[in-house]
Amino acid sequence: MREKRDLRGIPQILPV
């Protein structure tokens, strides 16, 4: 999984 940040700077975890 990869941790990516949204445009608002919100950390989101993507199943990549």
N, CA, C and O atoms as CSV, one atom per row, in Angstrom:
chain,resi,resn,atom,element,x,y,z
A,1,MET,N,N,0.846,-1.206,0.000
A,1,MET,CA,C,0.000,0.000,0.000
A,1,MET,C,C,0.882,1.257,0.000
A,1,MET,O,O,1.995,1.260,0.526
A,2,ARG,N,N,0.370,2.274,-0.580
A,2,ARG,CA,C,1.146,3.504,-0.646
A,2,ARG,C,C,0.390,4.647,0.020
A,2,ARG,O,O,-0.823,4.784,-0.139
A,3,GLU,N,N,1.120,5.455,0.761
A,3,GLU,CA,C,0.480,6.587,1.431
A,3,GLU,C,C,0.584,7.829,0.553
A,3,GLU,O,O,1.680,8.326,0.294
A,4,LYS,N,N,-0.558,8.323,0.100
A,4,LYS,CA,C,-0.540,9.505,-0.747
A,4,LYS,C,C,-1.378,10.614,-0.123
A,4,LYS,O,O,-2.386,10.344,0.531
A,5,ARG,N,N,-0.961,11.858,-0.325
A,5,ARG,CA,C,-1.692,12.972,0.281
A,5,ARG,C,C,-2.623,13.617,-0.730
A,5,ARG,O,O,-2.293,13.755,-1.908
A,6,ASP,N,N,-3.788,14.008,-0.246
A,6,ASP,CA,C,-4.785,14.621,-1.116
A,6,ASP,C,C,-4.410,16.078,-1.399
A,6,ASP,O,O,-3.388,16.565,-0.915
A,7,LEU,N,N,-5.226,16.758,-2.171
A,7,LEU,CA,C,-4.952,18.154,-2.500
A,7,LEU,C,C,-5.042,19.016,-1.247
A,7,LEU,O,O,-4.431,20.082,-1.177
A,8,ARG,N,N,-5.799,18.556,-0.262
A,8,ARG,CA,C,-5.971,19.325,0.975
A,8,ARG,C,C,-4.911,18.931,1.998
A,8,ARG,O,O,-4.911,19.415,3.130
A,9,GLY,N,N,-4.005,18.042,1.578
A,9,GLY,CA,C,-2.940,17.617,2.484
A,9,GLY,C,C,-3.405,16.523,3.412
A,9,GLY,O,O,-2.859,16.335,4.499
A,10,ILE,N,N,-4.454,15.779,2.961
A,10,ILE,CA,C,-4.972,14.696,3.796
A,10,ILE,C,C,-4.319,13.375,3.392
A,10,ILE,O,O,-4.429,12.952,2.242
A,11,PRO,N,N,-3.651,12.735,4.323
A,11,PRO,CA,C,-2.977,11.468,4.052
A,11,PRO,C,C,-3.959,10.344,3.754
A,11,PRO,O,O,-4.777,9.988,4.603
A,12,GLN,N,N,-3.883,9.789,2.558
A,12,GLN,CA,C,-4.771,8.691,2.194
A,12,GLN,C,C,-3.943,7.472,1.813
A,12,GLN,O,O,-2.913,7.594,1.149
A,13,ILE,N,N,-4.399,6.293,2.238
A,13,ILE,CA,C,-3.662,5.066,1.926
A,13,ILE,C,C,-4.282,4.365,0.714
A,13,ILE,O,O,-5.442,3.954,0.740
A,14,LEU,N,N,-3.479,4.239,-0.345
A,14,LEU,CA,C,-3.987,3.609,-1.554
A,14,LEU,C,C,-3.450,2.192,-1.689
A,14,LEU,O,O,-2.274,1.942,-1.428
A,15,PRO,N,N,-4.307,1.268,-2.094
A,15,PRO,CA,C,-3.921,-0.134,-2.272
A,15,PRO,C,C,-3.057,-0.328,-3.509
A,15,PRO,O,O,-3.467,-1.002,-4.454
A,16,VAL,N,N,-1.870,0.255,-3.510
A,16,VAL,CA,C,-0.984,0.136,-4.665
A,16,VAL,C,C,0.311,-0.550,-4.265
A,16,VAL,O,O,1.191,-0.744,-5.104
